[in-house]
Amino acid sequence: MAYKIEKSACVNCGTCEPDCPVGAISEVDNARVIDEATCISCGTCVGVCPTSAISEA
């Protein structure tokens, strides 16, 4: 199961992006998004998000 970023909680700090081992996180329209097709559901991004904006989809 892929993870998702809650846009209302995300401050677009980018902390999660470099920690993703498969590069599934990118910036689109001034917000971070997770590509569900690329995400391997490792949860690394959840642990580094300072606003707890990432959860299981």
Biopython code that builds the backbone (N, CA, C, O; Angstrom):
import numpy as np
from Bio.PDB.StructureBuilder import StructureBuilder

atoms = [
    (1, "MET", "N", (0.845, -1.179, 0.000)),
    (1, "MET", "CA", (0.000, 0.000, 0.000)),
    (1, "MET", "C", (0.893, 1.246, 0.000)),
    (1, "MET", "O", (1.794, 1.368, 0.830)),
    (2, "ALA", "N", (0.648, 2.134, -0.898)),
    (2, "ALA", "CA", (1.431, 3.358, -1.026)),
    (2, "ALA", "C", (1.061, 4.361, 0.061)),
    (2, "ALA", "O", (0.032, 4.236, 0.726)),
    (3, "TYR", "N", (1.916, 5.347, 0.221)),
    (3, "TYR", "CA", (1.669, 6.421, 1.178)),
    (3, "TYR", "C", (1.169, 7.653, 0.442)),
    (3, "TYR", "O", (1.335, 7.774, -0.771)),
    (4, "LYS", "N", (0.558, 8.562, 1.184)),
    (4, "LYS", "CA", (0.052, 9.794, 0.592)),
    (4, "LYS", "C", (0.450, 10.965, 1.487)),
    (4, "LYS", "O", (0.711, 10.792, 2.677)),
    (5, "ILE", "N", (0.492, 12.149, 0.900)),
    (5, "ILE", "CA", (0.808, 13.365, 1.633)),
    (5, "ILE", "C", (-0.458, 14.217, 1.705)),
    (5, "ILE", "O", (-1.044, 14.561, 0.679)),
    (6, "GLU", "N", (-0.864, 14.546, 2.906)),
    (6, "GLU", "CA", (-2.038, 15.391, 3.122)),
    (6, "GLU", "C", (-1.637, 16.833, 2.831)),
    (6, "GLU", "O", (-0.871, 17.437, 3.583)),
    (7, "LYS", "N", (-2.162, 17.382, 1.732)),
    (7, "LYS", "CA", (-1.766, 18.720, 1.292)),
    (7, "LYS", "C", (-2.006, 19.794, 2.342)),
    (7, "LYS", "O", (-1.217, 20.732, 2.455)),
    (8, "SER", "N", (-3.077, 19.672, 3.110)),
    (8, "SER", "CA", (-3.378, 20.708, 4.097)),
    (8, "SER", "C", (-2.388, 20.702, 5.260)),
    (8, "SER", "O", (-2.228, 21.719, 5.935)),
    (9, "ALA", "N", (-1.729, 19.582, 5.501)),
    (9, "ALA", "CA", (-0.762, 19.484, 6.596)),
    (9, "ALA", "C", (0.681, 19.677, 6.124)),
    (9, "ALA", "O", (1.559, 20.008, 6.921)),
    (10, "CYS", "N", (0.921, 19.472, 4.842)),
    (10, "CYS", "CA", (2.275, 19.579, 4.282)),
    (10, "CYS", "C", (2.689, 21.041, 4.148)),
    (10, "CYS", "O", (1.946, 21.865, 3.614)),
    (11, "VAL", "N", (3.885, 21.345, 4.642)),
    (11, "VAL", "CA", (4.417, 22.708, 4.529)),
    (11, "VAL", "C", (5.439, 22.808, 3.390)),
    (11, "VAL", "O", (6.117, 23.825, 3.247)),
    (12, "ASN", "N", (5.542, 21.758, 2.590)),
    (12, "ASN", "CA", (6.427, 21.706, 1.428)),
    (12, "ASN", "C", (7.886, 21.977, 1.795)),
    (12, "ASN", "O", (8.602, 22.653, 1.055)),
    (13, "CYS", "N", (8.320, 21.449, 2.933)),
    (13, "CYS", "CA", (9.701, 21.669, 3.379)),
    (13, "CYS", "C", (10.702, 20.826, 2.591)),
    (13, "CYS", "O", (11.876, 21.184, 2.500)),
    (14, "GLY", "N", (10.241, 19.702, 2.019)),
    (14, "GLY", "CA", (11.110, 18.861, 1.218)),
    (14, "GLY", "C", (11.945, 17.865, 2.005)),
    (14, "GLY", "O", (12.778, 17.170, 1.424)),
    (15, "THR", "N", (11.742, 17.780, 3.298)),
    (15, "THR", "CA", (12.523, 16.871, 4.133)),
    (15, "THR", "C", (12.367, 15.420, 3.691)),
    (15, "THR", "O", (13.325, 14.649, 3.744)),
    (16, "CYS", "N", (11.198, 15.055, 3.269)),
    (16, "CYS", "CA", (10.916, 13.667, 2.888)),
    (16, "CYS", "C", (11.565, 13.245, 1.574)),
    (16, "CYS", "O", (11.953, 12.088, 1.415)),
    (17, "GLU", "N", (11.680, 14.157, 0.656)),
    (17, "GLU", "CA", (12.113, 13.803, -0.709)),
    (17, "GLU", "C", (13.478, 13.108, -0.777)),
    (17, "GLU", "O", (13.572, 12.054, -1.405)),
    (18, "PRO", "N", (14.534, 13.640, -0.167)),
    (18, "PRO", "CA", (15.830, 12.963, -0.289)),
    (18, "PRO", "C", (15.906, 11.637, 0.467)),
    (18, "PRO", "O", (16.783, 10.822, 0.179)),
    (19, "ASP", "N", (15.022, 11.405, 1.415)),
    (19, "ASP", "CA", (15.047, 10.166, 2.183)),
    (19, "ASP", "C", (14.332, 9.017, 1.497)),
    (19, "ASP", "O", (14.499, 7.868, 1.906)),
    (20, "CYS", "N", (13.544, 9.287, 0.474)),
    (20, "CYS", "CA", (12.828, 8.225, -0.237)),
    (20, "CYS", "C", (13.831, 7.390, -1.039)),
    (20, "CYS", "O", (14.505, 7.925, -1.919)),
    (21, "PRO", "N", (13.942, 6.085, -0.749)),
    (21, "PRO", "CA", (14.942, 5.246, -1.425)),
    (21, "PRO", "C", (14.669, 4.989, -2.905)),
    (21, "PRO", "O", (15.564, 4.563, -3.634)),
    (22, "VAL", "N", (13.439, 5.245, -3.355)),
    (22, "VAL", "CA", (13.108, 4.991, -4.761)),
    (22, "VAL", "C", (12.737, 6.258, -5.527)),
    (22, "VAL", "O", (12.335, 6.180, -6.688)),
    (23, "GLY", "N", (12.867, 7.407, -4.900)),
    (23, "GLY", "CA", (12.583, 8.670, -5.583)),
    (23, "GLY", "C", (11.126, 8.869, -5.937)),
    (23, "GLY", "O", (10.810, 9.448, -6.977)),
    (24, "ALA", "N", (10.230, 8.392, -5.075)),
    (24, "ALA", "CA", (8.793, 8.486, -5.361)),
    (24, "ALA", "C", (8.193, 9.839, -4.996)),
    (24, "ALA", "O", (7.043, 10.114, -5.341)),
    (25, "ILE", "N", (8.948, 10.686, -4.306)),
    (25, "ILE", "CA", (8.412, 11.968, -3.852)),
    (25, "ILE", "C", (8.979, 13.094, -4.711)),
    (25, "ILE", "O", (10.181, 13.161, -4.967)),
    (26, "SER", "N", (8.087, 13.971, -5.146)),
    (26, "SER", "CA", (8.517, 15.115, -5.952)),
    (26, "SER", "C", (7.634, 16.317, -5.626)),
    (26, "SER", "O", (6.648, 16.203, -4.898)),
    (27, "GLU", "N", (8.001, 17.453, -6.171)),
    (27, "GLU", "CA", (7.225, 18.671, -5.970)),
    (27, "GLU", "C", (6.386, 18.947, -7.209)),
    (27, "GLU", "O", (6.899, 18.982, -8.328)),
    (28, "VAL", "N", (5.096, 19.142, -6.996)),
    (28, "VAL", "CA", (4.165, 19.458, -8.073)),
    (28, "VAL", "C", (3.280, 20.605, -7.600)),
    (28, "VAL", "O", (2.597, 20.488, -6.583)),
    (29, "ASP", "N", (3.289, 21.695, -8.326)),
    (29, "ASP", "CA", (2.454, 22.849, -7.987)),
    (29, "ASP", "C", (2.649, 23.306, -6.538)),
    (29, "ASP", "O", (1.683, 23.509, -5.802)),
    (30, "ASN", "N", (3.914, 23.462, -6.144)),
    (30, "ASN", "CA", (4.279, 23.941, -4.806)),
    (30, "ASN", "C", (3.814, 23.035, -3.676)),
    (30, "ASN", "O", (3.542, 23.510, -2.573)),
    (31, "ALA", "N", (3.720, 21.750, -3.934)),
    (31, "ALA", "CA", (3.366, 20.770, -2.910)),
    (31, "ALA", "C", (4.102, 19.466, -3.206)),
    (31, "ALA", "O", (4.379, 19.154, -4.364)),
    (32, "ARG", "N", (4.415, 18.717, -2.171)),
    (32, "ARG", "CA", (5.057, 17.418, -2.346)),
    (32, "ARG", "C", (3.984, 16.375, -2.615)),
    (32, "ARG", "O", (2.905, 16.410, -2.022)),
    (33, "VAL", "N", (4.287, 15.450, -3.511)),
    (33, "VAL", "CA", (3.378, 14.353, -3.837)),
    (33, "VAL", "C", (4.169, 13.050, -3.899)),
    (33, "VAL", "O", (5.372, 13.052, -4.162)),
    (34, "ILE", "N", (3.485, 11.950, -3.654)),
    (34, "ILE", "CA", (4.094, 10.630, -3.732)),
    (34, "ILE", "C", (3.502, 9.897, -4.924)),
    (34, "ILE", "O", (2.283, 9.781, -5.045)),
    (35, "ASP", "N", (4.364, 9.405, -5.801)),
    (35, "ASP", "CA", (3.928, 8.622, -6.953)),
    (35, "ASP", "C", (3.595, 7.213, -6.459)),
    (35, "ASP", "O", (4.487, 6.444, -6.101)),
    (36, "GLU", "N", (2.319, 6.892, -6.445)),
    (36, "GLU", "CA", (1.870, 5.599, -5.924)),
    (36, "GLU", "C", (2.456, 4.412, -6.690)),
    (36, "GLU", "O", (2.664, 3.346, -6.110)),
    (37, "ALA", "N", (2.720, 4.583, -7.966)),
    (37, "ALA", "CA", (3.260, 3.498, -8.773)),
    (37, "ALA", "C", (4.722, 3.216, -8.429)),
    (37, "ALA", "O", (5.201, 2.100, -8.630)),
    (38, "THR", "N", (5.427, 4.215, -7.916)),
    (38, "THR", "CA", (6.842, 4.069, -7.584)),
    (38, "THR", "C", (7.060, 3.722, -6.113)),
    (38, "THR", "O", (8.027, 3.041, -5.772)),
    (39, "CYS", "N", (6.171, 4.183, -5.250)),
    (39, "CYS", "CA", (6.278, 3.983, -3.800)),
    (39, "CYS", "C", (6.336, 2.491, -3.468)),
    (39, "CYS", "O", (5.538, 1.700, -3.972)),
    (40, "ILE", "N", (7.301, 2.117, -2.606)),
    (40, "ILE", "CA", (7.431, 0.720, -2.180)),
    (40, "ILE", "C", (6.897, 0.503, -0.761)),
    (40, "ILE", "O", (7.112, -0.556, -0.170)),
    (41, "SER", "N", (6.213, 1.491, -0.225)),
    (41, "SER", "CA", (5.573, 1.413, 1.085)),
    (41, "SER", "C", (6.541, 1.092, 2.214)),
    (41, "SER", "O", (6.214, 0.321, 3.116)),
    (42, "CYS", "N", (7.727, 1.678, 2.169)),
    (42, "CYS", "CA", (8.720, 1.412, 3.211)),
    (42, "CYS", "C", (8.470, 2.244, 4.470)),
    (42, "CYS", "O", (8.886, 1.851, 5.560)),
    (43, "GLY", "N", (7.792, 3.396, 4.332)),
    (43, "GLY", "CA", (7.471, 4.235, 5.474)),
    (43, "GLY", "C", (8.567, 5.176, 5.919)),
    (43, "GLY", "O", (8.408, 5.871, 6.923)),
    (44, "THR", "N", (9.668, 5.218, 5.205)),
    (44, "THR", "CA", (10.772, 6.104, 5.578)),
    (44, "THR", "C", (10.316, 7.554, 5.639)),
    (44, "THR", "O", (10.715, 8.287, 6.544)),
    (45, "CYS", "N", (9.505, 7.969, 4.712)),
    (45, "CYS", "CA", (9.034, 9.351, 4.656)),
    (45, "CYS", "C", (8.214, 9.735, 5.874)),
    (45, "CYS", "O", (8.272, 10.877, 6.329)),
    (46, "VAL", "N", (7.462, 8.802, 6.399)),
    (46, "VAL", "CA", (6.618, 9.060, 7.562)),
    (46, "VAL", "C", (7.475, 9.477, 8.754)),
    (46, "VAL", "O", (7.128, 10.400, 9.491)),
    (47, "GLY", "N", (8.587, 8.791, 8.929)),
    (47, "GLY", "CA", (9.456, 9.051, 10.063)),
    (47, "GLY", "C", (10.179, 10.382, 10.026)),
    (47, "GLY", "O", (10.592, 10.887, 11.071)),
    (48, "VAL", "N", (10.342, 10.961, 8.847)),
    (48, "VAL", "CA", (11.090, 12.225, 8.756)),
    (48, "VAL", "C", (10.201, 13.452, 8.593)),
    (48, "VAL", "O", (10.688, 14.579, 8.692)),
    (49, "CYS", "N", (8.923, 13.259, 8.349)),
    (49, "CYS", "CA", (8.016, 14.392, 8.128)),
    (49, "CYS", "C", (7.792, 15.153, 9.441)),
    (49, "CYS", "O", (7.285, 14.580, 10.406)),
    (50, "PRO", "N", (8.166, 16.443, 9.487)),
    (50, "PRO", "CA", (8.041, 17.212, 10.726)),
    (50, "PRO", "C", (6.602, 17.611, 11.072)),
    (50, "PRO", "O", (6.336, 18.032, 12.198)),
    (51, "THR", "N", (5.671, 17.484, 10.117)),
    (51, "THR", "CA", (4.295, 17.870, 10.385)),
    (51, "THR", "C", (3.319, 16.687, 10.373)),
    (51, "THR", "O", (2.104, 16.878, 10.419)),
    (52, "SER", "N", (3.853, 15.480, 10.313)),
    (52, "SER", "CA", (3.026, 14.252, 10.271)),
    (52, "SER", "C", (1.989, 14.313, 9.153)),
    (52, "SER", "O", (0.843, 13.905, 9.337)),
    (53, "ALA", "N", (2.399, 14.821, 8.000)),
    (53, "ALA", "CA", (1.501, 14.966, 6.862)),
    (53, "ALA", "C", (1.406, 13.728, 5.990)),
    (53, "ALA", "O", (0.611, 13.692, 5.051)),
    (54, "ILE", "N", (2.214, 12.704, 6.288)),
    (54, "ILE", "CA", (2.261, 11.505, 5.441)),
    (54, "ILE", "C", (1.633, 10.333, 6.181)),
    (54, "ILE", "O", (1.914, 10.089, 7.355)),
    (55, "SER", "N", (0.770, 9.609, 5.458)),
    (55, "SER", "CA", (0.115, 8.439, 6.037)),
    (55, "SER", "C", (-0.132, 7.410, 4.946)),
    (55, "SER", "O", (0.049, 7.696, 3.762)),
    (56, "GLU", "N", (-0.546, 6.213, 5.344)),
    (56, "GLU", "CA", (-0.863, 5.182, 4.364)),
    (56, "GLU", "C", (-2.091, 5.600, 3.569)),
    (56, "GLU", "O", (-3.044, 6.165, 4.103)),
    (57, "ALA", "N", (-2.036, 5.306, 2.284)),
    (57, "ALA", "CA", (-3.148, 5.674, 1.387)),
    (57, "ALA", "C", (-4.331, 4.757, 1.604)),
    (57, "ALA", "O", (-5.359, 4.908, 0.944)),
]
sb = StructureBuilder()
sb.init_structure("model")
sb.init_model(0)
sb.init_chain("A")
sb.init_seg("    ")
for serial, (resi, resn, name, xyz) in enumerate(atoms, 1):
    if name == "N":
        sb.init_residue(resn, " ", resi, " ")
    sb.init_atom(name, np.array(xyz, "f"), 0.0, 1.0, " ", f" {name:<3s}", serial, name[0])
structure = sb.get_structure()
